[in-house]
Amino acid sequence: MAKENCKCVRADKPGLQMAVGMAIVTGMSVQTKHRFSVKEYYRMAETGVLRPDARVELLNGEIIDMSPIGPFHGSITKYLNQIFTTAARGRWIMAVQDPVRLDDHSEPQPDLMLLKPVADFYRKRHPGPGDVFLLIEVSDTSLATDQEEKLPAYGRAGIKEVWIVNLAEQTIEVYREPHFTGYGSKTILRAGDIAAPQAFPDLAVNVAELLKR
C-alpha cells in the first residue's frame, strides 16, 4: 500500500484512542465502532475524557446521553420514591437514579429500583440483575430508547420486572417473564387501574393518582 493512501487518526487524551478507529484504504474509509466495557467507561471518567458532570450511561457497550429531567418526570420519581420508601419496612432498599450492572458492557441508571436488602447497602459494588425486585423507567422524551434499547437489555440480563411509566400516553407498561430478547408478558395499566409489583402485591400504586397533572 502506498503511503499517501494511508492516514491515521490520533487521539491525544488517554482513553480517547479507544473510541477512535478509522482506516482509509485505497481512498475509501472503513469505520469501526468500539464497544466499551464497564472498566473502560470508568477509566474514561477518571482520565477526564468524560466530564464529571456528564449525564451519560453505558448500554450495550455504547455511551449514551441521558435525557434532561423535566418537572413532571421529576415529580413522578419523587412520588414513587415516597410511596415505596414508606412501605418498605426493611423488605427492600430504594435506589433512585443509581447504576445497575447488567453485564460487562452495560451499566444504565434507571429512575427507580427496589433492591434486595444487603447489610452494607451495596457499598463495594453496584447491584446486579439478581438484586432487583423491580426496575422503573419514567419515560417522556426517552420513551423510544427505554422501549427499544433498554427494555431488551433488561430482559437479557434477567431483571424480573420492569415498569415503564409512559408520560405521553398516561399509562404504566408492566413487563414480566424476562427472556433473551425482552419480556414474555406485557400489561398496560391506565387510570382506574392499580399497579403492584409481583414480588410485593400489597404495594399498591394508583395509576390515576400517580399520573394526574
C-alpha positions as a printed Julia matrix, in Angstrom:
213×3 Matrix{Float64}:
   0.0     0.0    0.0
   1.37    3.41  -0.94
   1.98    5.72   2.0
  -0.14    8.51   0.53
  -3.18    6.2    0.64
  -2.94    5.55   4.37
  -3.97    8.06   7.02
  -4.07    7.68  10.78
  -6.41    9.31  13.26
  -4.75   10.05  16.55
  -6.23   11.0   19.95
  -4.2    12.93  22.48
  -6.28   12.22  25.58
  -5.76    8.89  27.38
  -8.68    6.59  26.79
  -9.99    8.52  23.8
  -7.87    6.35  21.49
 -10.21    3.5   22.35
 -13.12    5.42  20.85
 -11.44    6.27  17.54
 -10.99    3.6   14.91
 -10.6     4.83  11.36
  -8.6     3.38   8.48
  -8.61    4.78   4.96
  -7.89    2.02   2.47
  -7.33    2.84  -1.21
  -9.3     6.07  -0.87
 -12.4     4.5    0.8
 -12.96    4.95   4.56
 -13.84    1.95   6.71
 -15.16    2.85  10.16
 -15.07    0.58  13.17
 -17.13    1.15  16.33
 -15.53    0.45  19.69
 -17.68   -1.4   22.21
 -16.76   -0.1   25.64
 -16.56   -2.26  28.73
 -17.64   -1.01  32.14
 -13.96   -0.91  33.15
 -13.09    1.33  30.17
 -16.13    3.51  30.88
 -14.9     4.24  34.39
 -11.37    4.79  33.13
 -12.66    7.45  30.72
 -14.29    9.25  33.66
 -11.11    9.02  35.74
  -8.91   10.46  32.98
 -11.26   13.33  32.08
 -12.48   12.02  28.73
 -15.95   12.12  30.27
 -16.71   15.31  32.19
 -17.54   14.88  35.89
 -20.97   16.42  35.29
 -21.76   14.4   32.14
 -25.22   12.78  32.28
 -24.44    9.58  30.42
 -24.9     5.85  30.88
 -23.38    2.74  29.33
 -25.7     0.44  27.38
 -24.64   -2.46  25.17
 -21.11   -1.05  25.02
 -22.23    2.42  23.87
 -22.11    5.61  25.9
 -25.45    7.37  25.5
 -26.73   10.73  26.71
 -29.43   10.7   29.36
 -32.46   12.89  28.68
 -32.99   16.01  30.8
 -35.42   15.54  33.68
 -38.42   17.85  33.4
 -40.67   18.86  36.33
 -43.38   16.25  35.63
 -40.8    13.48  35.23
 -39.13   14.56  38.45
 -42.41   14.71  40.36
 -43.35   11.16  39.3
 -39.99    9.88  40.53
 -40.39   11.68  43.87
 -43.98   10.4   44.27
 -42.97    6.77  43.7
 -39.92    7.13  45.91
 -42.08    8.33  48.8
 -44.64    5.53  48.37
 -42.01    2.81  48.13
 -39.85    4.15  50.96
 -42.82    4.44  53.31
 -43.97    0.89  52.54
 -40.54   -0.77  52.61
 -40.35   -1.79  56.3
 -36.96   -3.34  55.63
 -38.18   -5.52  52.76
 -36.19   -3.68  50.09
 -33.7    -0.85  49.58
 -34.74    2.08  47.4
 -32.37    3.21  44.64
 -33.1     6.45  42.78
 -31.25    7.11  39.5
 -28.43    4.79  40.58
 -26.5     2.35  38.34
 -27.26   -1.32  37.87
 -24.5    -3.55  36.43
 -26.23   -5.7   33.8
 -23.04   -7.23  32.37
 -19.5    -6.23  31.36
 -20.81   -3.75  28.74
 -23.94   -2.26  30.3
 -24.44   -0.11  33.39
 -27.59    2.01  32.9
 -29.12    4.29  35.53
 -32.87    3.67  35.77
 -35.1     6.11  37.59
 -36.02    3.76  40.44
 -35.23    0.26  41.68
 -36.44   -1.88  44.56
 -33.36   -3.85  45.64
 -32.77   -6.84  47.87
 -31.58   -5.68  51.3
 -27.86   -6.19  51.96
 -26.04   -5.25  55.16
 -23.6    -2.81  53.54
 -26.14   -1.13  51.23
 -24.08   -2.15  48.16
 -21.03   -0.25  49.42
 -18.48   -2.34  47.49
 -20.37   -2.96  44.25
 -23.32   -1.8   42.22
 -26.38   -4.09  42.29
 -26.76   -6.67  39.56
 -29.85   -8.2   37.91
 -30.34  -10.74  40.68
 -30.58   -7.97  43.25
 -33.52   -6.18  41.59
 -37.13   -6.85  42.62
 -38.5    -4.07  40.41
 -36.95   -1.56  37.99
 -38.79    1.56  36.83
 -38.11    3.95  33.95
 -40.09    7.2   33.84
 -40.31    7.97  30.13
 -41.1    11.12  28.2
 -38.52   12.08  25.56
 -36.63    8.86  26.42
 -39.57    6.57  25.57
 -38.13    5.12  22.33
 -34.78    4.39  23.97
 -36.44    2.84  27.02
 -38.73    0.59  24.96
 -36.41   -0.37  22.11
 -32.94   -0.45  23.68
 -33.06   -0.57  27.45
 -36.01   -2.96  27.83
 -34.41   -5.76  25.73
 -31.18   -5.29  27.71
 -33.06   -5.65  30.98
 -34.76   -8.79  29.7
 -31.49  -10.37  28.54
 -29.96   -9.64  31.93
 -32.87  -11.3   33.74
 -34.42   -8.32  35.54
 -37.63   -9.92  36.82
 -39.99   -6.97  36.43
 -39.79   -3.6   34.67
 -42.26   -0.73  34.67
 -42.16    1.97  32.01
 -44.18    4.96  33.19
 -45.27    6.34  29.83
 -45.97   10.01  30.46
 -47.15   10.74  26.9
 -49.88    8.09  26.98
 -50.59    8.34  30.73
 -50.01    4.62  31.27
 -47.76    2.21  33.12
 -46.35   -0.6   30.98
 -45.63   -3.64  33.15
 -43.14   -6.19  31.81
 -42.54   -9.64  33.33
 -41.12  -13.04  32.29
 -37.67  -11.92  31.06
 -36.01  -13.76  28.19
 -33.16  -13.22  25.72
 -34.96  -10.67  23.52
 -37.07   -8.87  26.12
 -40.15   -9.92  28.09
 -42.86  -12.53  27.55
 -45.57  -10.63  29.42
 -46.69   -7.02  28.88
 -49.63   -5.36  30.64
 -50.74   -1.76  30.1
 -52.33   -0.06  33.1
 -54.39    3.12  32.82
 -56.39    5.45  35.07
 -58.68    3.29  37.21
 -56.08    0.51  37.49
 -53.75   -0.34  40.35
 -50.11   -1.25  39.76
 -48.4    -3.63  42.18
 -45.01   -5.39  41.91
 -45.19   -9.15  41.55
 -42.79   -9.57  44.48
 -44.88   -7.33  46.77
 -48.57   -7.44  45.77
 -49.55   -5.37  48.82
 -47.63   -2.4   47.41
 -50.39   -0.6   45.5
 -49.86    2.36  43.18
 -52.98    4.15  41.94
 -52.28    4.92  38.27
 -54.68    7.86  38.08
 -53.27    9.46  41.22
 -49.68    8.93  40.07
 -50.16   10.43  36.6
 -52.53   13.32  37.25
 -51.17   16.7   36.19
